[in-house]
Amino acid sequence: MKKMMFVLLFLLAITLLPGKTHAASQMQITNELTNETESFVLTNDAVLNSNNFEKVLKIANSNKVAANKIITVPKGNFPIKDTVQIPAGVTLKGQSQAMMPLFYMVPNRLVAMMTMASGARVENIILDGKNSVKAVSQNHNGISIKGASPANRIQNVVIHNIQIRNFAGNGIYLKYTNNISITGSTPTQMTIDRIGYAGIAGYSANNTTIRSNRIQNIALTSLYNEKLSPATQNAINPASNGAKIEDNLILNNAVWEGIDTHHGANMMIQRNVVLNVKNAILAISITLSNNQGTVSPPKNITIQFNRINNQADYTRLKIAKLPQYKTVRGIVIAGAKLTRNRDAVYATGIKVIGNHIENVQATSSNNGAITIQETQGAQVTSNQIQLEYTNPNEKIYSKISKTNNNAIAIIRNNKQFQVKYNLIGKIYTGNRATATISFRGPQNNGEPNNAKTQNVTANKVVFYRNYQNITLQNIKSSGKIGWLLVKTISDNNGIHVRKTNHY
């Protein structure tokens, strides 16, 4: 018996010696040219692993049968020396969510760990950049997907159920892409964490699906070069067009926006949970110098059914509410102002519907839960704002939920907008008059002769059935007990604007 045990222990020991491999640490693939199955080992040798990846990916790329273009990687921690370049139509995947291989680079360099060509797919893997993320380096990305130009895009790429962490640049970087899918079966299965710049950064990224990610921020925008004219800018770096950003957890971002598009068009942003993010959801423009307006204002953006800083979500997800992650802007929509003729380049096709927003501690009198500026035809309807109640004397930050200055702020040039059916709780305004809905600038119907806020004509503007004094407790009351109809719209000096129609 003792002799048998000794033999078993000896066999186990030689199997696990450094540099040795066994069947579980092999990638296998059918080579259609030779009709043979070839095996490639993965060890603790970064050079060998990169060489073997290059070989197996080359075979997969040359194979014609779809099943022979799939590479399954065993579980383990594998160093690599060079960027893994996944060819067109090839799939790289771990065996399962419970058997995910982890890749890291040796020596650690500030380059992309993985690139993907059209039709490529990755799933069930972990990419670890092994970076302390003390400074931003835009080249240090988990996955980089870059087309050659707006006319030559990388397209039809799938990223599913992977983990990306510890990169000084971006978790996933997109440029000149079309139809990229970045999804998780659940947000805990698709995580991007501890990233220097953006969890997902998309520049001229069209028709992007981002669903069920646990991430710190998402930005679909366009590269901006101030040396280019607006026409050239739009030709070389067009705005991102077409996106579904839905069911994501956006967490713990003390610096940037949670979900952001500069100049984006045709986007649906819905059912996301945003907690501990400085600027929650923004669809805005860069205003150009010399009164040029903007290269492209936001167009056809729907922001609906998102939850920002809801206490129930903090509790459900076991996320700490911390002061360093204070939210100062909730949802912001902006076109671009034109100072010379007092008009604007308007954001159009904007819908802000059914969002539940809490605890936006705005530091500017122009901000609050929802801000619109330079918009035409915007719809702000059926939102719930600051229904959680906090004792005014509460000092413990984690127990405080309050929104400062404005529930809905209408800034500068806006016309033909609708503000309807919004339910609003207590808004903290310091010594100023309470203003649940406020004008914060002139020209709010877009007419150049409106020099003073209090003279707004409200031509084709609708304020209808907005209520205040709402709490989570009385919102369910069948008789609307305690609800107060909003009948006063105020400007930034507390002067009430009475020439509004359809309360």
N, C-alpha and C positions, 0 to 999 in steps of 0.2 A: 504493500500500500504506500509506504514512504517513498519507494523507488518511483512508483507511478506519479505521485505528487511532484517529485523532483523533476521528472520529465516534462510534466505539464507546465510547471513554472518556468523551466528553461525555454520551452517553445514560446511562451508568452513574452519572455524577456527579449528574445532575439527579434520577435515581431515588432516590438515597440522601440527598438534602438533608434537613436537619432539618425536620419538619413535613410532609414529603411522604409519600405513601403509594403502595403498589403492590399488585398483586393478591394477593400472598402475605400481606398484613396486613389482610385483610378477613374478616369473618364474613358468611356468606350463609345466608339462610333463605327458604323458601317461605311467602308470606303467603296463607293459604287464603281470606281475604276478597276479595283482589284477583286471586288465582291468578297472582301474579307473584313472581319471585325478587328479594329485596331484599338489598343489600349494606351493611355497616356497617364503617367503617374503624377500625383500632386504630393509634394513633400514640404519640408521646411526650408528648401532652397529656392530663393526668389528667382534666380536666373533660370533654373531648370523649369520652374512652373511657368514662367513667361514664354519660354521656348516651346513648351508642350501646348500651351494655349494657342500660340501662333499656328502650330501644326494642326491641332484638332479643328480650329476655326477655318483653316484653309480647306480641309477636307469637307467640312459642313458646307462651306460656300460653293464648292464644286459639285456637291450632290444635287440631284434633281428632285428626288422623292421628298416630300415635305417631312415625313417621319424621320428621314435620315439627316435632316438639317437641325435636329434637336440635340443639344448637348446637356446631359445631366451631370451635375457636379456633386460629389459626396459631401457629407458634413465634415467640417474641420476648419481650422484657421490656417489660411494659406497666404504666404507673402508672395508678391509679384514685383518684378523689376520695372516693367513698362506698362503703359496704358493698354487695357484690353479693348481691342477694336472688333466689335461685333458686326459681321458683314450683312448685306441685304438678305432678308428672309430667314436669318438664322435665329434660333431660340437658345438662350443660356438660362438654365434654371437649376435650383436646388431640388432635392428629392421631395421635400414637403416643407410646410411651415415649421414643423418640429425638427427638421434636418437641414437647416440652412447653413451653407458654407459662408465663411467670413473671409474677405479679401482685404489686405492692407499692403502698402507699397514700401519696399526696402531697396535702396535708401529712400526715405520719405522725401518726395519732391512736390513742388507746388504746380502740379499738372492734373488734368482730368484723369480719374482712375479708369473710366470706361467711356467709349464713344459708341454710337449706334447709327447704322445706316437704315435706309428705308425698309420697312417690313420686318425689322428686327424686333425681338421680344426678350425681356428678362423678367424672371419671377423667382421668388423664394431665395434671395441672396442678401448678404449684408456687405456693405461697403463702409470701411472705417478709415477716415483720412488721418487718424492719429495726430491731429493738430490741436493745440491748446486754444485756438481761435481767439488770440489776443489782438490780432490785426487782420484786416481784410486783404485777401489776395484773390482777385477775380479769376485767375487761371486755375485755382485749386478747387475743382468741382468734382462731385461724385460721378455724375453722368453728364456728358456734353453731347448735344445733338445740334449740329450746325449745317444748314444748307449753304450753297455757294452764293445765292442771290434771291431776291423775291421771286424770280422766274424759275429758279432751280432749287426747290425746297426738299428737305428730308420729310418723308411722310409715312403714315400708317405704322407708327411705332407704338408698342405696348410695354408699359412698365407696371408690374402688378405685384403687390404683396412683398415689397422689399424694405430694407432698412438702410438709411444713409445717415452717417453721423461724423462729426469732428472734421469738417472741411472749412477752410478759411474763406472760400468763395461762396459758391452756390451748391445746394444739394443736387438740383437738376437745372441745367442751363439749356435754354432753347433759343435758337436764332434761325430765321427763315425756315419755319417748319409748317406742316399741315397735318391735321388729324393725328395728334399725339394723345394717347390715353395714359393717364397716371392715376391708378386706382388701387384701392384696397378692398378686400372682402369686408373688413371692418376697419375703422381708423387705427386700431391697435396693431393691425397687420401691415399697414403701410405708414411708416414713420420716418420723418426727416427732422433731425434734432442736432443742436449745437453746431450751428452754421454761421459763418462770418457775415454773409450778406443776405441772400434770399434762399428760403427753402426751395422754391421753384421760381426761376426768373425766365420770362419769355419775352423775346424781342422780335417783333414782326412774326408772332406765332399765331397761326390761324387754326380755327376749329379744334381747340384744345379741350379735352375733358379731364378735369381734376376732381376726383370723387373719393371721399372717405380716406383722407390723409390726416394724420396727426402731425402738425407742422407749425412753424413759427410765423411764416408769412408766404404769400403768393403774390407775384407781380407779373401781369401781362401788359406789356407796354411797347415802346419803340425806343431805339437808341436815338439820342438827340445830339446833334452837332451844331453848335451855335454859329459856326462859320458858313453853314449851308443856308440857301434861301429856302423858304417854306416849300416851294414847288420841288426843288431838288431833294429836300429832306423827305418829302412824301414818296418820291420815286425810289430813293436808295434805302430809306429806313421807314417803310410804311407802318402804320399802327397795327397792333394785333387785332384781328377781326374774327369773331366767332369763338365763344367759349361757354362751357358749362362748368361752373365752380360750385359744387354742391356737397352737402353732408360732411364737410370737413371740420376738424377741431383745430382752431387757430389759437395758439397758446403762447403766453409769456414772451412778449416782444416789447421791450422798454424804449425802443428807438424808432422803429419804422411803422409802416402801415401793416395791418393784418392781411387784408385783401385790397389790391390796388391795381388800377389801370390808368395810365396816362394816355389819353387819346383813343382808348379802345372803342370798338363798335360791336354790336350784336352779341351781347353777353348776358347770360343768365347766372346770377349769383344768389343761391337760395339754400335755405335750411342749414347754414353753417352755424357753428357755435364759436363765439369769439370771447375769450377770457384773458384778462391781463395784457391788453395790447394798447399801446399809446394812441394810435389812430386806427379805428376799427376797420371801416370799409370806405374806400375813396374811389371815385371815378372823376378825374379832373384833367385839366389841361396845363401845359406850360405856356404862360403868357410871354410872347416874344417882345423884344425891345423895339423901339422906334415905331410904336403903335401898329405893329403888323398883326396883332391878334394872336393866333395860334396856328400850328401846323394842321391840327385837326381836332375839333372838340369831341367829347364823348357823344356817342350816338347809339340809340336803341339799347340802353342798359336797363335791365330789370333787377332790382335788389329786393328780394322778398323772403319772408318767413325766416329770417336770420335771428339769432338770439345773442345779444351782446351783454355780457356781465350779469347774467341771471344767477341769483343765489342758488337756485335749484341745480344748475349745471355745475357750480363750484362743488356743491355737496355730492352730486352724483359721480363726478369724475375725480373727487378727492384732490382738487386743485386748491392750493393756498392763495388767498387774496392778499397781495403784498403791495405796499405803497410805492415801491420802485417801478411797478407796472401800471401806474395810474393812467386811466384813459382820459384824454383831453378832447378828443373829437370822436363822435359816433359814426354817422354816415354823412359823407360830404360829396356833393355833386357840383362841378364847376366847369363853365366854359372859359372864355377869356374876355377881359375888359378892353375897351378901346377908349383911352382917355381923351383923345382929341375931339371926337364927335359925340361922346357920351352914350354911345351905343355899345354893342357887344357882339362877340362871336358866340352863338348860343349852343349849349348842349341840348340835344333834342331826343325825343323818344324815351324820356326818363320815367321810370316807374319805381317808386319806393313804397312797398306794399306789405302790410302785415308783419313788420318786424317788431320784436320785443327788446327794448333798449333800456338798460339800467346803468346807474353809476358812471355817468360821463362828467367828470369833474373839470369842466372847461376852465381854462385860465384866461381866455379872451372873451370879451362881451359879444363877439361876433360868432362864437361857436356854441355848441350844445349837442343834443342828441342827434338832430338832423339839420343839415345846412344845405341850402341850395343857392347858387349864385350863377348868373349868366345862363339861365335856362329858358327854354321856350316850350310850353305845353307840358311841363313836368306834372306828374301825379304823385301826391304824397297822401296816401290813404290807408286807413285801418291799422295804423301803427299803435303800439302800446309803449308809453314812455314813462319811466320812473313810477312804477306802481308799487315798488317795494318801499316800505316806510322805515325810517331811521329816527331814533330819538335824537333831537337836536343836540343833546348834551353828550352823546356817545363819543368816546375818545379812542376806543380800540378800532383800528383801521379795518380789520377783517369783518367787523360788524356794521360798518358804515356803507350805506348805499344812497347816494344823492347825485342829482344832476344839477349843474350850475348854469345860470344865465339864461338859457333858452331850451325849450323843448324842440321847437321848430324855428329856425332862423332863416329869413328870406333876405339875402344879401345882394346889394347893388342891383344889377339889371336882371330882372326876371319878367316874363310876360306870359299871359294865357295859362297860368298854372292853376292847379286844383289842390286844395288842402281839405280833405273830407274824412269824417268818421274816425278821427284819431282820439285815443283815450290817454289822458295825461294826468299824472299825479302832481306832487309838490315839486316845484322848481325853486332852487335857492338862488336868489338874486341880490343878496346883501341889502344895501340901503335903497336900491332902485325899486321902481314899481314892478310888481310881479308881472311877468310877461311870458305866458306859455307859448304864444305864437308872436313873433316879432319881425318887423322890418328893421334891417340894420344897414340901410344905405338908400340913396335916391334911385330914381329911374326904375321903379319896380314894375312898370308896365312897358318898359323899353322905349318910351317916348322921350325925345331929347329935351322937351320943355319942362319935364318934371324935375325941377331943381331941388325941391324939398320933399322929404319923406311924407310929411303930413298932407301933401297935396296929391297923393297917389289916387288916380281915378279908378283903379281896379277894373279897367276895361277887359272883359272876358276873363276875369279872375274869379274863382269860386272858393269861398270859405263856407263849409257846410257841415253841421252836426259834429263839431269837435267838442269834446267834453274834458273838463278838468276836475280836480279833487277826487280822482279815482285811486283806489288802492286794490291790492290783490284780494282783499277781503270783500270789498263791495262790488267788484267787477262782475261777480256772479249773481248779484241781486236782481231778481226779475223786474223789480220796479225802479231800477236805476237809483236806488236810495243814495243820497248824498252827491249825486253827479251834478255838476254845474256846466251849463252850456257856455262855451267860450264866445263872448260877445265883444271883447276888447282886443284889438290888434295894436301893439305899441311899437313905436320907433325907439331908437337907441337913447333918446333923451326922456323916455317915459311919456312922450306925447302920443295920445291915442289916435289911431287912424280910423275915422268913422265912415269914410266913403268906400267901405267894402260892401259887397252884396251877398245875399243868400247865406245868412248865418245858419 
